Amino acid sequence: MSFVLVTPEALSAAATDTARIGSAINAATTAAAAQTTSVVAAAGDEVSAAVATLFGTYGQTYQAVAAQASGLHQQFENALAAAGSSYAGAEAASAAPLQQTQAAFSAVEQNVLSAVNAPSLALTGRPLIGNGADGGPGQAGGAGGWLYGNGGNGGNGGAGQAGGGGGSAGLLGNGGSGGNGGPGIPGGPGPTGGNGGNGGLLFGNGGAGGNGGDAYVFGNGQPGGSGGAGGDAYLLGTGGAGGHGGLGSVGAAGTNPSAPYLQAASGTDGLSGPAAQTGGAGADDNPGQQGGTGGTGGASSVAAAAGGTGGTGGVGAPGGTGGTGGISTSPNQAGGGGIGGTGGIGAPGGAGGHGGDGGAGGRGGLLFGVGGAGGAGGDGLDGGPGAMGLTGGTGGHGGDNTSSVTRPGVGGAGGNGGTGGNGGNGGNGGAGGAGGLFGQSGAAGAGGTAGAGGAGGTGGTGGTGGVGGTGGTGAGGGGRTGGVGGDGVTGATGASGQPGASG
């Protein structure tokens, strides 16, 4: 009995190597032919001539023997190549019947399997033996056979669509993996990942959960999608790992209300008399409404009162105008214009979106099995920048005096810039799955990274100084410009997600 195995490829390689060796020997023999077959005598005596003839005869004899060896080498090379071709032809001739036999067995196997599965499909819609079909986009995978078969994988979600769940196995088999959540759409959160399918009742591992989808990057602080939970094992097997959470979106920038603004109530006018009263301050207003105008100072023949202070603008609105100073007939005693109101604070930036939570790991087999690892939480995104502070109110008009120079009002201070939005929190890591009677719990997933706080808004411009009143003999002085408001405070960084609890 022979134990020698020959492959056509090995014979072809040997024939190629043999041809290469023959070519090298022939090249060397040809190169040495001129120097070895015609040896020149060293001198003109008979001894030198006899020696030259002897060596020349040896060279000619070698060339004749080399020619015969080259012929035998070529025959050997041809035999190897022919043997390789013969083996390849015999293998091809043998493969056809084997393929036909294999196809016949496959057809018989399929027919037998179809006959076995037909009653189960008719009664329950689920085969007795066979793997479940994979789901389409966002669709759940099919269940595995009642007796034997793996669950189908869930399909990945499209834009704004959650991933499909993995199919569960029957008695023996592994659960299918959950599909990943699709990318988020504008204004919406990240879609969730599909849950993994459960393993077989007797033996099989749970399927892994799908990853959560990322929120649309400019989605105004929308959270990322949560990862799908891993599938459970029943008696013997390992729980599936939980899916990772998706990324949150960037927070929206703060936006101030558009003009025209609603006006707050004006301050009351000061009473006239020998000692006039100062005009009342304008009302401070609600967000988006301009501060009220200060009241007019009372008129007096002795010393006129100053106009009232303009009201502070609401969030995202300018300050109110200072009140007009009171009229006086007394020399150098006209009322000063009221101070312009402080500009409103810029609108705050929006908070960044939270990262999606990681999926929980699946439970290990009740008798023996390791719990699945929890999925990692998604990262939070940055908060939006705050809006610019609003302009301070215009200073009040100085009071008129029939015989002196009057005092103009001071412009209001610009509003502070808006506070930047807080960064989004990182998603919580998924809890590890519980282990079986003989097994350990799965590791908890890591928490996601928190996003950075948004930048504070630019401070508003100071208000314009008020115009001096009409003097009796001198012109009114120029108003002083209010100071520029300070920059808004940068938002605080969001907290990192907490690690999931161990199963």
C-alpha positions as CSV (number, residue, x, y, z in Angstrom):
1,M,0.0,0.0,0.0
2,S,1.4,3.4,-1.0
3,F,1.3,6.4,1.3
4,V,2.7,8.8,-1.2
5,L,0.6,11.8,-2.1
6,V,1.2,13.8,-5.3
7,T,-0.4,17.1,-6.2
8,P,-0.4,18.6,-9.7
9,E,1.0,21.8,-8.3
10,A,4.0,20.1,-6.8
11,L,4.9,18.4,-10.1
12,S,4.5,21.7,-12.0
13,A,6.8,23.4,-9.5
14,A,9.4,20.6,-9.8
15,A,9.4,20.8,-13.6
16,T,10.0,24.6,-13.4
17,D,12.9,24.1,-11.0
18,T,14.4,21.4,-13.2
19,A,14.2,23.7,-16.3
20,R,15.9,26.5,-14.4
21,I,18.8,24.2,-13.3
22,G,19.3,22.9,-16.9
23,S,19.4,26.4,-18.3
24,A,22.1,27.4,-15.7
25,I,24.3,24.3,-16.6
26,N,24.0,24.8,-20.3
27,A,25.0,28.5,-20.0
28,A,28.1,27.6,-18.0
29,T,29.1,24.8,-20.5
30,T,28.7,27.1,-23.5
31,A,30.8,29.8,-21.9
32,A,33.7,27.4,-21.2
33,A,33.6,25.7,-24.6
34,A,36.0,28.1,-26.4
35,Q,38.7,28.0,-23.7
36,T,38.6,24.2,-23.1
37,T,38.3,22.7,-26.7
38,S,41.0,24.7,-28.4
39,V,44.0,25.0,-26.1
40,V,47.0,26.9,-27.5
41,A,50.5,25.3,-27.0
42,A,52.7,27.1,-24.5
43,A,55.8,26.8,-26.8
44,G,56.8,25.5,-30.2
45,D,58.3,22.2,-29.0
46,E,56.7,18.8,-29.4
47,V,55.9,18.4,-25.7
48,S,53.9,21.6,-25.5
49,A,52.0,20.6,-28.6
50,A,51.2,17.2,-27.1
51,V,50.0,18.7,-23.8
52,A,47.7,21.2,-25.6
53,T,46.3,18.4,-27.8
54,L,45.6,16.3,-24.7
55,F,43.6,19.1,-22.8
56,G,41.8,20.1,-26.0
57,T,40.7,16.5,-26.4
58,Y,39.4,16.4,-22.8
59,G,37.4,19.6,-23.4
60,Q,35.8,18.2,-26.6
61,T,34.9,15.0,-24.8
62,Y,33.3,17.0,-21.9
63,Q,31.2,19.0,-24.4
64,A,30.0,15.8,-26.0
65,V,29.0,14.3,-22.7
66,A,27.4,17.6,-21.6
67,A,25.3,17.6,-24.8
68,Q,24.0,14.1,-24.0
69,A,23.3,15.1,-20.4
70,S,21.3,18.1,-21.5
71,G,19.2,15.9,-23.7
72,L,18.5,13.5,-20.8
73,H,17.7,16.6,-18.6
74,Q,15.2,17.9,-21.1
75,Q,13.5,14.4,-21.3
76,F,13.2,14.4,-17.5
77,E,11.8,17.9,-17.5
78,N,9.2,16.9,-20.1
79,A,8.3,13.8,-18.1
80,L,7.6,15.9,-14.9
81,A,5.5,18.4,-16.9
82,A,3.5,15.6,-18.5
83,A,3.0,13.9,-15.2
84,G,1.7,17.1,-13.7
85,S,-0.8,17.6,-16.6
86,S,-1.9,13.9,-16.2
87,Y,-2.5,14.3,-12.5
88,A,-4.5,17.6,-13.1
89,G,-6.6,15.9,-15.7
90,A,-7.3,12.9,-13.5
91,E,-8.2,15.2,-10.6
92,A,-10.6,17.2,-12.8
93,A,-12.2,14.0,-14.1
94,S,-12.7,12.8,-10.5
95,A,-14.1,16.1,-9.2
96,A,-17.1,16.1,-11.5
97,P,-18.7,12.9,-10.1
98,L,-17.9,14.1,-6.6
99,Q,-19.6,17.4,-7.2
100,Q,-22.6,15.7,-8.7
101,T,-22.7,13.4,-5.7
102,Q,-22.4,16.4,-3.3
103,A,-25.2,18.2,-5.1
104,A,-27.4,15.2,-4.9
105,F,-26.8,14.8,-1.2
106,S,-27.5,18.5,-0.7
107,A,-30.8,18.2,-2.5
108,V,-31.7,15.2,-0.5
109,E,-30.7,17.0,2.7
110,Q,-32.8,20.0,1.8
111,N,-35.8,17.9,0.9
112,V,-35.6,16.0,4.2
113,L,-35.2,19.2,6.2
114,S,-38.1,20.8,4.4
115,A,-40.3,17.8,5.2
116,V,-39.2,17.9,8.9
117,N,-39.8,21.7,9.1
118,A,-43.1,21.7,7.3
119,P,-45.5,20.8,10.2
120,S,-43.7,23.2,12.6
121,L,-43.8,26.1,10.1
122,A,-47.5,25.4,9.4
123,L,-48.4,25.4,13.1
124,T,-46.1,28.0,14.6
125,G,-44.5,29.8,11.7
126,R,-41.1,28.8,13.0
127,P,-38.9,25.9,11.7
128,L,-37.9,22.9,13.8
129,I,-34.3,23.1,12.6
130,G,-32.5,26.0,11.0
131,N,-31.1,29.5,11.5
132,G,-33.4,32.6,11.6
133,A,-33.2,35.1,8.8
134,D,-31.4,38.4,9.3
135,G,-33.7,41.4,9.6
136,G,-33.9,44.2,7.0
137,P,-33.0,47.8,7.9
138,G,-34.4,48.4,11.4
139,Q,-36.2,45.1,11.4
140,A,-35.9,42.2,14.0
141,G,-34.0,39.1,13.1
142,G,-35.9,35.8,12.7
143,A,-36.1,33.2,15.5
144,G,-33.9,30.1,15.2
145,G,-35.4,26.6,15.0
146,W,-37.3,25.1,17.9
147,L,-34.8,22.3,18.2
148,Y,-31.7,23.7,16.7
149,G,-30.6,27.0,15.1
150,N,-29.2,30.4,15.7
151,G,-31.4,33.5,15.8
152,G,-31.0,36.0,13.0
153,N,-29.2,39.3,13.4
154,G,-31.3,42.5,13.7
155,G,-31.0,45.0,10.9
156,N,-29.2,48.3,11.4
157,G,-31.5,51.3,11.5
158,G,-31.6,54.0,8.9
159,A,-31.6,57.8,9.6
160,G,-33.7,58.4,12.7
161,Q,-34.5,54.6,13.0
162,A,-33.8,52.3,15.9
163,G,-31.9,49.1,15.3
164,G,-33.8,45.8,15.1
165,G,-33.7,43.2,17.8
166,G,-31.8,40.0,17.4
167,G,-33.8,36.7,17.0
168,S,-33.8,34.2,19.9
169,A,-32.7,30.6,19.6
170,G,-34.9,27.6,20.5
171,L,-33.4,24.6,22.4
172,L,-29.9,24.7,21.1
173,G,-28.3,27.8,19.5
174,N,-27.0,31.3,19.9
175,G,-29.1,34.5,20.0
176,G,-28.7,37.0,17.1
177,S,-27.0,40.3,17.5
178,G,-29.1,43.5,17.8
179,G,-28.8,46.1,15.0
180,N,-27.1,49.4,15.5
181,G,-29.3,52.5,15.8
182,G,-29.1,54.8,12.8
183,P,-27.8,58.3,12.7
184,G,-30.0,61.0,14.3
185,I,-32.0,63.4,12.2
186,P,-32.1,67.2,12.8
187,G,-34.0,68.1,16.0
188,G,-34.2,64.5,17.2
189,P,-32.3,62.2,19.6
190,G,-30.0,59.4,18.6
191,P,-32.0,56.2,17.9
192,T,-31.5,53.3,20.3
193,G,-29.7,50.0,19.4
194,G,-31.6,46.8,19.2
195,N,-31.5,44.2,22.0
196,G,-29.6,40.9,21.5
197,G,-31.6,37.7,21.1
198,N,-31.7,35.1,23.9
199,G,-29.6,31.9,23.7
200,G,-31.1,28.4,23.6
201,L,-33.0,27.0,26.5
202,L,-30.5,24.1,26.9
203,F,-27.3,25.6,25.5
204,G,-26.4,28.8,23.7
205,N,-25.0,32.3,24.2
206,G,-27.0,35.5,24.2
207,G,-26.6,37.9,21.3
208,A,-24.8,41.2,21.7
209,G,-26.9,44.4,21.9
210,G,-26.6,47.0,19.1
211,N,-24.9,50.3,19.6
212,G,-27.0,53.4,20.0
213,G,-27.0,56.0,17.2
214,D,-25.3,59.4,17.5
215,A,-27.6,62.4,17.7
216,Y,-27.4,64.9,14.8
217,V,-24.3,66.9,15.6
218,F,-26.1,70.3,15.5
219,G,-29.3,68.9,17.1
220,N,-29.6,71.6,19.8
221,G,-28.6,69.5,22.8
222,Q,-30.3,66.2,21.9
223,P,-29.1,63.1,23.7
224,G,-27.4,60.1,22.0
225,G,-29.2,56.8,21.6
226,S,-29.0,54.1,24.3
227,G,-27.2,50.9,23.5
228,G,-29.3,47.7,23.3
229,A,-29.2,45.1,26.1
230,G,-27.4,41.9,25.6
231,G,-29.4,38.7,25.2
232,D,-29.7,36.2,28.1
233,A,-28.4,32.7,28.3
234,Y,-30.7,30.1,30.0
235,L,-29.1,26.9,31.3
236,L,-25.6,26.8,29.8
237,G,-24.0,29.8,28.0
238,T,-22.6,33.3,28.2
239,G,-24.8,36.4,28.3
240,G,-24.4,38.9,25.4
241,A,-22.5,42.1,25.7
242,G,-24.5,45.3,25.9
243,G,-24.3,47.9,23.1
244,H,-22.4,51.2,23.5
245,G,-24.3,54.5,23.9
246,G,-24.3,57.1,21.1
247,L,-22.9,60.6,21.1
248,G,-25.0,63.6,22.2
249,S,-25.3,66.7,20.1
250,V,-23.9,70.2,20.6
251,G,-26.0,72.7,22.5
252,A,-27.8,75.5,20.7
253,A,-26.3,79.0,20.8
254,G,-28.1,81.6,22.9
255,T,-30.4,83.8,20.9
256,N,-31.6,87.3,22.0
257,P,-35.2,88.3,21.1
258,S,-35.7,90.4,18.0
259,A,-36.7,94.1,18.0
260,P,-39.2,95.7,18.5
261,Y,-39.2,95.0,22.2
262,L,-42.1,95.4,24.6
263,Q,-41.7,98.5,26.9
264,A,-41.9,98.3,30.7
265,A,-43.8,101.0,32.6
266,S,-42.2,104.4,32.9
267,G,-41.3,105.9,36.2
268,T,-43.6,108.5,37.8
269,D,-42.8,112.2,37.3
270,G,-41.5,114.2,40.3
271,L,-43.8,116.7,41.9
272,S,-43.2,120.3,41.1
273,G,-42.8,122.9,43.9
274,P,-40.3,125.0,45.7
275,A,-38.2,121.8,46.4
276,A,-39.0,119.5,43.5
277,Q,-38.9,115.7,43.7
278,T,-36.7,113.4,41.6
279,G,-38.6,111.5,38.9
280,G,-39.3,107.8,39.6
281,A,-37.1,105.0,38.2
282,G,-38.5,103.1,35.2
283,A,-39.6,99.6,35.8
284,D,-37.2,96.6,35.4
285,D,-38.7,94.3,32.9
286,N,-39.2,90.6,32.2
287,P,-37.0,88.6,29.8
288,G,-37.2,90.0,26.2
289,Q,-38.7,93.4,27.3
290,Q,-37.0,96.8,27.3
291,G,-36.6,98.6,30.6
292,G,-39.0,101.5,31.3
293,T,-38.1,105.2,30.8
294,G,-37.3,107.1,34.0
295,G,-39.8,109.7,35.2
296,T,-39.3,113.4,34.6
297,G,-37.9,115.4,37.4
298,G,-40.2,118.0,39.0
299,A,-40.0,121.7,38.0
300,S,-38.9,124.2,40.7
301,S,-38.0,127.9,41.1
302,V,-35.4,127.0,43.6
303,A,-33.6,123.7,42.7
304,A,-35.0,121.4,40.1
305,A,-34.7,117.6,40.7
306,A,-32.9,115.0,38.5
307,G,-34.8,112.8,36.1
308,G,-35.4,109.2,37.2
309,T,-33.1,106.3,36.3
310,G,-34.1,104.2,33.3
311,G,-35.1,100.6,34.0
312,T,-32.8,97.6,33.5
313,G,-33.6,95.7,30.4
314,G,-34.8,92.1,30.6
315,V,-32.7,89.2,29.4
316,G,-32.0,89.9,25.8
317,A,-33.4,93.5,25.7
318,P,-31.8,97.0,26.0
319,G,-32.0,99.2,29.0
320,G,-34.6,102.0,29.4
321,T,-33.9,105.7,28.7
322,G,-33.1,108.0,31.7
323,G,-35.7,110.6,32.6
324,T,-35.5,114.2,31.7
325,G,-34.2,116.6,34.4
326,G,-36.6,119.1,36.0
327,I,-36.9,122.7,34.8
328,S,-35.6,125.4,37.1
329,T,-35.6,129.2,37.0
330,S,-33.0,129.4,39.8
331,P,-29.4,130.1,38.6
332,N,-27.2,127.0,38.2
333,Q,-29.8,124.7,39.7
334,A,-31.4,122.9,36.7
335,G,-32.1,119.2,37.2
336,G,-29.7,116.6,35.8
337,G,-30.8,114.1,33.3
338,G,-31.5,110.6,34.6
339,I,-29.0,107.7,34.3
340,G,-29.8,105.3,31.4
341,G,-30.9,101.9,32.4
342,T,-28.5,98.9,32.3
343,G,-28.7,96.7,29.2
344,G,-30.2,93.3,29.6
345,I,-28.1,90.1,30.0
346,G,-27.6,88.1,26.8
347,A,-29.6,84.9,26.4
348,P,-27.8,81.9,27.8
349,G,-26.5,79.1,25.5
350,G,-28.2,75.8,25.4
351,A,-26.9,72.7,27.2
352,G,-25.0,70.1,25.3
353,G,-26.7,66.8,24.6
354,H,-26.1,63.9,27.0
355,G,-24.4,60.8,25.8
356,G,-26.6,57.7,25.4
357,D,-26.5,55.0,28.2
358,G,-24.7,51.8,27.5
359,G,-26.8,48.6,27.3
360,A,-26.9,46.1,30.1
361,G,-25.1,42.8,29.7
362,G,-27.1,39.7,29.3
363,R,-27.5,37.2,32.2
364,G,-25.2,34.1,32.1
365,G,-26.6,30.5,32.1
366,L,-28.4,29.6,35.3
367,L,-26.3,26.5,35.8
368,F,-23.0,27.6,34.3
369,G,-22.1,30.8,32.4
370,V,-20.5,34.2,32.5
371,G,-22.7,37.4,32.4
372,G,-22.2,39.7,29.5
373,A,-20.3,42.9,29.8
374,G,-22.2,46.2,30.0
375,G,-21.9,48.6,27.1
376,A,-19.9,51.9,27.5
377,G,-21.8,55.1,27.8
378,G,-21.7,57.6,25.0
379,D,-19.8,60.9,25.3
380,G,-21.7,64.2,26.0
381,L,-21.2,67.1,23.7
382,D,-20.3,70.8,24.3
383,G,-22.8,73.4,25.5
384,G,-23.7,76.3,23.2
385,P,-22.2,79.8,23.4
386,G,-24.1,82.5,25.2
387,A,-25.6,85.5,23.3
388,M,-24.1,89.0,23.4
389,G,-25.3,91.4,26.1
390,L,-27.7,94.2,25.1
391,T,-27.0,98.0,24.8
392,G,-27.4,100.2,27.9
393,G,-30.1,102.8,27.9
394,T,-29.6,106.4,26.7
395,G,-28.9,109.0,29.4
396,G,-31.7,111.4,30.2
397,H,-32.0,114.9,28.8
398,G,-30.7,117.6,31.2
399,G,-33.2,120.0,32.7
400,D,-33.7,123.4,31.1
401,N,-32.6,126.5,33.0
402,T,-33.2,130.1,32.0
403,S,-29.9,131.4,33.2
404,S,-27.3,128.6,33.6
405,V,-25.5,125.6,32.1
406,T,-27.4,122.3,32.7
407,R,-26.2,118.7,33.5
408,P,-26.9,115.9,31.0
409,G,-27.7,112.3,32.0
410,V,-25.1,109.5,32.0
411,G,-25.6,106.6,29.5
412,G,-26.5,103.2,31.0
413,A,-24.0,100.4,31.3
414,G,-24.1,97.7,28.7
415,G,-25.5,94.3,29.6
416,N,-23.4,91.3,30.5
417,G,-22.9,88.6,27.9
418,G,-25.0,85.5,28.2
419,T,-23.8,82.5,30.2
420,G,-22.5,79.6,28.0
421,G,-24.5,76.4,28.1
422,N,-23.4,73.5,30.3
423,G,-21.7,70.7,28.6
424,G,-23.7,67.5,28.2
425,N,-23.2,64.6,30.7
426,G,-21.5,61.5,29.5
427,G,-23.9,58.5,29.3
428,N,-23.9,55.9,32.1
429,G,-22.2,52.6,31.5
430,G,-24.4,49.5,31.2
431,A,-24.6,47.1,34.1
432,G,-22.8,43.8,33.7
433,G,-24.9,40.7,33.4
434,A,-25.3,38.3,36.4
435,G,-23.4,35.1,36.3
436,G,-24.8,31.6,36.7
437,L,-24.4,29.2,39.6
438,F,-20.9,28.3,38.3
439,G,-19.8,31.5,36.7
440,Q,-19.0,35.2,37.2
441,S,-20.8,38.4,36.6
442,G,-20.0,40.5,33.6
443,A,-17.9,43.7,33.8
444,A,-19.8,47.0,34.0
445,G,-19.4,49.4,31.1
446,A,-17.4,52.6,31.4
447,G,-19.2,56.0,31.7
448,G,-19.0,58.4,28.8
449,T,-16.9,61.6,28.8
450,A,-18.6,64.8,29.6
451,G,-18.8,67.7,27.1
452,A,-17.2,71.1,27.7
453,G,-19.2,74.2,28.7
454,G,-20.0,76.7,26.1
455,A,-18.2,80.1,25.8
456,G,-19.8,83.1,27.5
457,G,-21.3,85.9,25.3
458,T,-19.7,89.3,24.7
459,G,-20.7,92.1,26.9
460,G,-23.1,94.7,25.5
461,T,-22.2,98.3,24.5
462,G,-22.7,101.1,26.9
463,G,-25.6,103.5,26.4
464,T,-25.2,107.0,24.8
465,G,-24.9,110.0,27.2
466,G,-27.9,112.3,27.4
467,V,-28.1,115.7,25.8
468,G,-27.7,118.7,28.0
469,G,-30.7,121.0,28.7
470,T,-31.1,124.4,27.3
471,G,-29.3,127.0,29.4
472,G,-30.1,130.5,29.8
473,T,-26.7,131.7,28.5
474,G,-24.5,128.6,28.0
475,A,-25.0,125.5,25.9
476,G,-25.7,122.1,27.5
477,G,-22.7,119.9,28.2
478,G,-22.0,116.6,26.5
479,G,-23.2,113.3,28.0
480,R,-20.8,110.7,29.2
481,T,-20.8,107.2,27.6
482,G,-21.7,104.2,29.8
483,G,-19.2,101.4,30.3
484,V,-19.1,98.2,28.3
485,G,-20.7,95.3,30.1
486,G,-18.5,92.4,31.3
487,D,-18.3,89.1,29.4
488,G,-20.6,86.3,30.3
489,V,-19.3,83.4,32.5
490,T,-18.4,80.2,30.7
491,G,-20.8,77.3,31.4
492,A,-19.7,74.6,33.8
493,T,-18.4,71.3,32.3
494,G,-21.0,68.5,32.5
495,A,-20.3,65.6,34.9
496,S,-18.9,62.3,33.6
497,G,-21.3,59.4,33.3
498,Q,-21.3,56.9,36.3
499,P,-20.0,53.4,35.6
500,G,-22.8,50.8,35.5
501,A,-23.4,48.6,38.5
502,S,-22.0,45.1,38.4
503,G,-24.5,42.3,38.0
